[in-house]
Amino acid sequence: MHPAMGKEHPYNGRMMQAMSDTVQQDVLVIGAGPTGLACGIAAQRAGLRVLLVDKGCVTNSLFHYPAHMTFFTTPELLEIGDVPFSSPNQKPTRSEALEYYRKVAEYYKLDIRQYETVESVSGSDGAFSVHTTDKFGRKLEHRARKLIVSTGYYDLPNYLEIPGESLPKVKHYYHEPHPYFGQDVLVIGGKNSAAIAALDLWRHGARVTLVHRGAELHRHIKYWIKPDIENRIKDGEIVAHFNTVVSEITEDSVTLLTPGGPKVLPNQFVFALTGYHPDFDFIEALGVRLDETNARCPVCDPATLESNVAGIYLAGVVVAGERTNEIFIENGRFHGELIAKDLAAKMKR
C-alpha cells in the first residue's frame, strides 16, 4: 500500500465526502483566501471546531493573479497564524505566496472543503445550515453555530456593459503573455493590473493599446511600474488613449470614443481590467444590510465585525463594500483575531 493511502489530507478536511456533514461545527468560514485562513486559524486556536468552504482552491484569488506577479508588500506583512514567511526576495512572488499559504494550511491541519460553492444559508444564530454544491453538482449541507463570511471580491469583475463584451476574446483577468504574441491587444484600465498587463504583453511581442477613461494613469500605480509604463507610452511603444472609453467590441475591431471623436482599431484580444466588487447579492441574501450612503459597506460592529445578523461575521475586503482599495491581506489578516476573541467570549457562556 502506498504510504499516503488511508491518511487524511489536510486540504480535504478530515474526510472529503459527497454527503452532508453530520457534525455541527462551531464556526464555518466561507472563503479560504488569506483572510479566511487567518479567521479559521484564530478560531481554531480559541478552541473552536472550524470548517472552511471555498468555491475554488485554497487562496483562489491569488492563484488567478498574473503568473509572474510580484507583491507590492514585504513577506512579513503577508504572514498569518504566526508562521514566518521566508523569502529571498524583498517583495515575494505569487508562487512564493501560494506555497506559503499551502504550508500554513497544512501546519494547522485546517479542515478546508475546496471546490464547494455556497448556494444558500438557512437557520439562525447557533444553528446555521450552509447549503453547497461540489464540482460535480452534488448537494451538500454543513451545520455551524456561527458563520464568518470572507469571500473577497476578485471573482466578480466590473463589467463595461457594452456590445461585444461577451465575445470569447474579451477577458477580465490577465495571466500570462505568450498566447498574445503578434496580436493586437487592447488593455482597458488605468491602475496597477492594467499597467502590469500592458507592459508584460508588450515585452512579449504583442501590439498593445491602453485605454483609460481618466486623464492620466492612476497615481497609486506601484512606484517601480509607473515610470516604466509612462516611458513606454512616451516612446510610442505602447499606444495610450486617455479620456477615452470603449463603445463597442467586434470580432475583429474595437471602437473607441476619444476626445477627437470615434476611432476604430483592429483587435484580436481585449483585457478589460476595470476592477472587481464583492458579491453584494450573496451578502444581502444572508440578511446583512448594506449602507447605501457609505459605499455599500455591510453593517457590522467595528469592534467585533459581527453583522446586523446575529452570529454572522464579516472579514476581509467585504467589510469595505465598494472601497475595495482599503483592505488588503496586510490589514485583513487581523480580522480573524478580532472575530475569534468575540466568538470565544460568546460561545463559552
C-alpha positions, -999 to +999 in steps of 0.1 A: +000+000+000+012+035-008+023+052+024-002+080+018-032+058+014-056+057+043-042+090+057-062+122+059-052+150+036-052+185+052-068+202+023-096+178+020-105+181+057-110+152+080-126+133+051-138+147+018-173+133+013-201+139-012-227+140+015-239+163+043-219+167+075-234+151+105-213+171+130-222+206+138-192+229+135-187+258+160-176+281+131-179+278+093-158+302+073-170+310+038-138+317+018-104+302+021-083+331+010-055+345+033-081+363+055-104+333+056-074+311+066-065+336+093-100+335+106-100+297+106-067+296+124-077+322+151-110+304+158-092+270+159-066+284+183-095+296+205-106+260+209-134+260+184-143+234+158-138+251+124-147+243+088-137+264+058-155+262+024-144+277-009-158+275-044-123+273-057-089+262-045-071+275-014-063+312-019-082+310-052-078+347-059-040+346-056-040+316-079-057+337-106-032+366-103-007+370-132+017+341-132+048+361-126+033+388-103+053+404-076+036+417-045+039+453-036+044+445+001+071+426+020+068+390+032+062+396+069+031+417+061+015+387+044+021+364+074-008+347+092-010+324+122+024+334+135+041+314+108+071+332+093+071+339+055+106+333+044+116+346+010+149+355-006+132+385-022+123+418-007+089+415-024+076+380-027+062+365-058+028+349-064+043+315-065+060+320-031+028+333-016+008+303-028+034+279-013+034+298+019-004+297+024-004+260+015+021+253+042+002+274+067-030+254+060-011+222+063+006+232+095-027+240+112-044+210+097-073+232+086-104+214+075-109+230+041-135+219+016-123+232-018-145+234-049-177+237-029-200+266-039-222+280-012-257+283-027-277+294+003-277+297+041-306+289+063-312+288+101-302+314+126-276+322+153-265+289+169-279+267+142-270+277+107-272+254+077-249+261+048-261+245+016-234+239-010-227+221-043-195+204-052-178+205-086-200+176-098-232+194-089-239+172-058-257+190-030-241+191+005-251+207+038-229+218+066-242+229+101-225+255+122-232+277+152-215+308+138-205+319+103-177+341+090-180+355+055-146+362+039-155+359+002-132+387-011-141+404-044-118+391-071-144+367-086-168+395-098-154+419-124-169+453-130-184+448-165-184+475-191-219+468-203-211+474-239-219+455-271-194+427-277-182+423-241-194+387-241-172+377-270-147+350-261-118+373-269-127+396-240-111+387-207-114+403-173-083+386-158-047+386-171-025+356-165+005+354-189+016+369-222+026+340-245-008+334-263-009+371-274+024+373-293+020+392-326-016+401-317-034+435-315-043+437-278-064+463-261-060+468-223-087+488-206-079+504-172-055+529-156-044+511-124-018+485-114-033+455-131-037+473-164-002+488-164+014+455-154-006+436-181+002+462-208+040+461-201+041+423-199+022+419-232+044+445-249+076+428-237+064+395-251+056+407-286+020+419-285+009+452-301-006+469-272-031+498-269-040+511-235-074+529-229-083+548-198-113+569-191-093+592-169-069+620-180-038+601-168-027+569-151-038+564-115-014+580-090-013+548-069+004+527-095+034+509-079+064+532-079+086+509-100+058+503-125+046+539-131+078+553-148+081+522-169+046+524-184+049+562-188+081+558-207+067+531-230+038+554-238+061+584-243+082+564-267+051+552-286+059+516-278+025+513-261-002+534-276-024+551-250-057+569-252-068+589-222-102+605-215-114+576-237-139+548-234-147+517-255-181+518-270-182+485-290-162+453-294-165+432-325-147+400-336-120+420-354-121+455-340-128+478-312-144+513-313-131+540-290-148+572-281-118+596-279-117+633-273-111+637-310-141+615-320-147+578-326-118+557-336-119+521-349-089+499-342-080+464-354-081+440-325-078+403-316-080+404-278-093+427-251-083+428-214-110+447-195-091+453-163-116+477-147-117+463-112-139+439-092-165+441-065-178+420-036-208+397-040-234+421-026-263+399-037-250+370-015-243+393+014-278+407+012-293+372+009-278+364+043-299+393+057-269+416+061-278+452+054-257+474+031-252+511+039-261+527+006-248+560+019-214+546+027-200+527-004-225+499+003-204+488+033-222+459+051-235+469+085-213+454+112-199+462+147-164+476+141-152+462+174-162+426+167-171+425+130-204+408+137-230+419+112-266+431+119-275+393+116-266+377+149-239+350+145-227+362+111-194+379+110-176+396+081-139+396+073-115+410+048-123+432+019-161+426+021-161+449+052-152+479+030-180+475+005-172+492-028-140+507-014-120+476-024-087+495-022-089+499+016-085+464+029-057+441+017-041+410+031-018+432+052-047+445+073-075+420+066-054+392+082-060+407+117-098+404+113-096+367+124-082+375+158-108+402+164-136+378+155-122+349+174-120+369+206-157+377+203-166+342+194-147+327+223-164+351+248-199+344+235-196+307+229-182+299+264-212+315+281 
